[in-house]
Amino acid sequence: PFAAVADHVPLPNAAPLTEVDAALAGRLDEATVRRIVALVPADWLGAGDGEPYVEFLLRRLAAPRGFVAEAERARGGARA
């Protein structure tokens, strides 16, 4: 959850987030996430490799993505 999303400045003007999520989430797969994390400098990752970050990002990509529903609810409230 990202409760502070309700305070996100462009939220009231955002496109329908569930539609954007459906169009974009499938564009990232595990191999792509691994390639991206591999580009992060080792000293930014701390001890060990980037595997904890890969796992975190893959969990965030897995459906259902609750933060999308939370943002959509906040967006609806922002327009009211």
VOGU-3710 file (C-alpha; in Angstrom, 3 decimals, decimal comma):
1> pfaavadhvp> 0,000/0,000/0,000  1,044/3,568/-0,666  -1,278/5,739/1,405  0,573/8,931/0,421  -0,578/8,441/-3,184  -3,605/10,563/-2,301  -1,222/13,525/-1,996  0,448/12,927/-5,364  0,203/16,230/-7,253  -0,754/14,969/-10,757
11> lpnaapltev> -3,136/12,304/-9,462  -6,363/14,229/-10,198  -5,342/14,506/-13,858  -4,046/10,959/-14,255  -5,420/8,602/-16,865  -7,501/5,686/-15,541  -4,780/3,848/-13,628  -6,246/0,375/-13,993  -6,085/0,767/-17,792  -2,509/2,067/-17,707
21> daalagrlde> -1,493/-0,719/-15,323  -3,012/-3,356/-17,590  -1,185/-1,950/-20,607  2,221/-1,532/-18,985  2,673/-4,159/-16,266  2,910/-6,985/-18,770  5,803/-5,262/-20,528  8,139/-6,099/-17,644  9,169/-9,691/-17,170  11,692/-11,304/-14,848
31> atvrrivalv> 14,509/-11,168/-17,397  13,980/-7,440/-17,922  13,897/-6,755/-14,193  17,141/-8,693/-13,775  18,801/-6,724/-16,588  17,721/-3,439/-15,015  18,960/-4,392/-11,536  22,248/-5,548/-13,067  22,783/-1,962/-14,243  22,685/-0,617/-10,669
41> padwlgagdg> 26,195/0,063/-9,345  27,276/-2,603/-6,843  27,999/-0,046/-4,107  24,376/1,138/-4,316  23,170/-2,387/-3,600  25,066/-2,765/-0,328  26,349/-6,149/0,743  25,561/-9,017/-1,583  24,039/-8,897/-5,017  20,853/-7,344/-6,322
51> epyvefllrr> 18,733/-10,443/-5,780  16,681/-8,922/-2,914  15,780/-6,025/-5,209  14,867/-8,371/-8,046  12,593/-10,334/-5,711  11,012/-7,129/-4,352  10,308/-5,786/-7,828  8,893/-9,092/-9,023  6,533/-9,156/-6,026  5,432/-5,615/-6,934
61> laaprgfvae> 4,701/-6,760/-10,492  2,628/-9,736/-9,406  -1,126/-9,324/-9,585  -3,082/-8,082/-7,873  -1,200/-4,811/-7,519  -3,006/-3,256/-4,568  -1,282/0,070/-4,984  -3,078/0,540/-8,319  -6,502/0,097/-6,746  -5,469/2,374/-3,881
71> aerarggara> -4,324/5,075/-6,311  -7,515/4,752/-8,348  -9,632/5,161/-5,197  -7,584/8,230/-4,225  -7,911/9,603/-7,763  -11,684/9,249/-7,562  -11,722/11,074/-4,239  -9,464/13,797/-5,621  -11,963/14,525/-8,393  -14,933/14,689/-6,071
//
